[in-house]
Amino acid sequence: MEQAFWHQCWQQQQLGFQLAEPHPLLQAHLADVLASKAGALNSIVLPLCGKSPDLMFCRQFLPVTGFELSPIACHDFFSEQGLSVTVDRSPAAAPDFVQYQSSDIVLWQGDFFQVPAALIQRSVLLYDRAALIALPAPMRRAYADKLKQWLALGASVLLISLEYPEAERQGPPFAVLPDELAQIFSGYQLTLLQSLDITGQEFGRRRLATSQLWEKIWLIE
């Protein structure tokens, strides 16, 4: 989607994707994934993070870095969580971004597709709850290529996908099926950790009128 679409969503508070609590699949699997790495990971990175409560859940385990396009989302996150924050509008490491920093959470506000090499660190866990499924197909491949810059340095990816009959609706959120995941993350191992049938239930703050609806959580290494 074009950047203007997402800026408009935040300006008009059209936040149907927003959860009130950390995602249940994240709560079910994050600790085990980190334990399986035996302390080899040093931070958790959330691309296209918005003001997700998942940020607060992740900080219980490791320092957190988020990337978000909207300045409204970054401001609202720290305000709503009651966290003190310093704002650097010309950070040396990424002059095209704005850095919002609290004690153990840093948000970089800007275009994720333009994240500079200086911010791509080794040995992190990337967590994607609703970034990939927010993007149309051509952008999903470009997004996966960006994640591979971390994967090439020893990162792992914990990713939640969404599946429904594609003919029944247009995204976002988009259906992302296992075959596509295998293609855009070719060369990496994909392990399905859990499938969750949410047909007829709320997705974020809304219901999707589809005959089937599944969320699946994957570990990509």
N, C-alpha and C positions, 0 to 999 in steps of 0.2 A: 504494500500500500504506500501511497505517497506520504511524505512527512506531514503535509497539510491536513490529511485525514486524521492523523493521530493528535496533532495539535488541536484540531477542532473538537475531538472527543474529550480532551482534558478541559478545554475552555468551556464546553457546554456540559461538563460532568456526565457525559454519556459513558459510564463505566460499568457496563454490563458484565465485563470480564473480571471485575474486582471481587475477591473473596473477603469475608469478614474474619476468617480464621486461617491459619496455615493449612496448606493443602493436605488432606488425609494421606495421600500416597507419599508425600514428602515425610510426614511424621512417621509413617510406617517403615521407611527404608533408609533414611539418611544416616542414622546411627550405625546401622549394619554396614552400609557402604563405606563409611569412614573407618570403621573397625577393620574391615577387610583390607584396607590399605596400610594398616599397622603404623599409623603416624606419618606416612610418606607425603600426605597432602598438607599444605600450610595455609590455605584460605579457600573460601567459597566465592565463586563469581556468578552473578545473576545477570545475564543479558536481558535488555528490554524489561527491566524489573518493575517499572511503575512505582507504586507505593505499597507493594505487596506485603502482607503480614509474614510471608515466608522469609523476608529479610530478618525479621526479629527472631524467628525460629532458628534460622541458620547461625545467628551470632552466638547461640548457646554452645556451639561446637568449635567454631573457628572464626577469625576475622572475616568480614564480608565486604566484597566490592560489588557494586551494582552499576550498570550502564543504562541510562534512560534518556530518551529524546526530549521529554517535556520538562521545562523548569517548574511548571505547576506541580507535577508529580513529585519532584525532588523536594520542593518546599513543603508540600503537604505531608510528605512522609515524616520528616523530622518534627514538624509542628504537631501532627496528630499523635506521634509516639512520645512527645514531651522530651525530645533529645536536644541538647545544646549542639550547635553546629557552627563551623566556620566555613566561609565561602570564599574561594579563590577564583577570580574570574579570568586569570591569565596564568594558569599553572605551567611551570617550565616543562614538565613531562608531556603535556598535551595542550598546547596553546589554543587549539580550536574547541576545547571543552571547558566547562565550568566544574570545579571540584567542590563538592559538599562533603565535609568530613566531621564525623563524631569520633568517639573514642575507638570504636572497633567496627564502624561501618563507614565506608566511603562510597559516595555516588558520583559518577562522572556523567554530567549532562551534556549530551551531544549525539552525533550520528554514530551508532555502533559500527556501521560499515566503514567508518573512517578512524577507528581506534588505532592509534599509532603503536609501533613495535615496543615502545618504552613501557606501555601498560600491559603487555602480554607476558605474563609471568609463568614460571615453571611450577609444576607440581600443585596444581589447583584442581578443585572440583567445580566444574561448570554445572549449574542447575538451571534448567529451562522448564518452566511450568506452562507458559502460554506465549512464548516468543515465536517458535517455529510455526505453530498453528495459526498465528496472526498474519502470516505472510503468504502472498500468492506464490504459485509454483516457481516462477523464475527467481524470485527473491529468496525462496527457501534454499535453493542450491548455493546462492551467493552467501547466505547466512551460514550454511554448513561449512563452506570454505573458510569463513572467518573463524568458526569454532576450531577448525583443523589447525589453525596457527597455534592454539593452545595445546591441542592433542599432540602435535608434533614435539612438544616440549614436556611430555609426560603427564598431561592432564587427563582426567576422566570426565565424562559427561553423564549427568543424571537428567533424563529428558522425559517429560510427560506428553504423549501424543493423544490425539483425538480421532476417533473413527466413527463414521456414519455413512449411509449410502449417499455418494457424492451428487447423484441426480436430484436429491430431495431438497437441497438448499445451496445457496451461495454464501461463502464466507465473507469476512472473518466471523468466527473461527473456521478454519479450513480443515477438512479431513486429510490426515496424513497417514497413509497405509504402510504396513511393514515393507513392502517391495520398494516404495520410494525411499524410506529410511535406509534400506540396504544400499540403494544406488547412490544417494548423496553422501553417505558415510562409507563408501567403498574403501576397502583396505583396513577397516576397523572392525572389532568384534562387538556385536550387538547382543545383549542378554536381556530378555524380557523378565522383569522381576515380578510384575503383577498386572492383571487385567481387572478393570472395575466397570461393571455394567451400571450406567447411570441413565438408562432409557427412562424417559418420563420424569426425571428429576431435574433440579435446577443445575445449570452450568454457570457458575459465577452467580450473577443476580438475575438470570433469565432462564427460560425454558426454550430449548431448541426443538422445533416441530419436526422431528425425524422419527422414523419407525424403529431405529436402533441408535444407540449412543454409547460408546465405550471410551474410557480413558485407560491408557496403558503407560506404565513407567518402565523405562529402558536404561540400562547401564551401557555406555559406549566407551570402549577402551582401544 
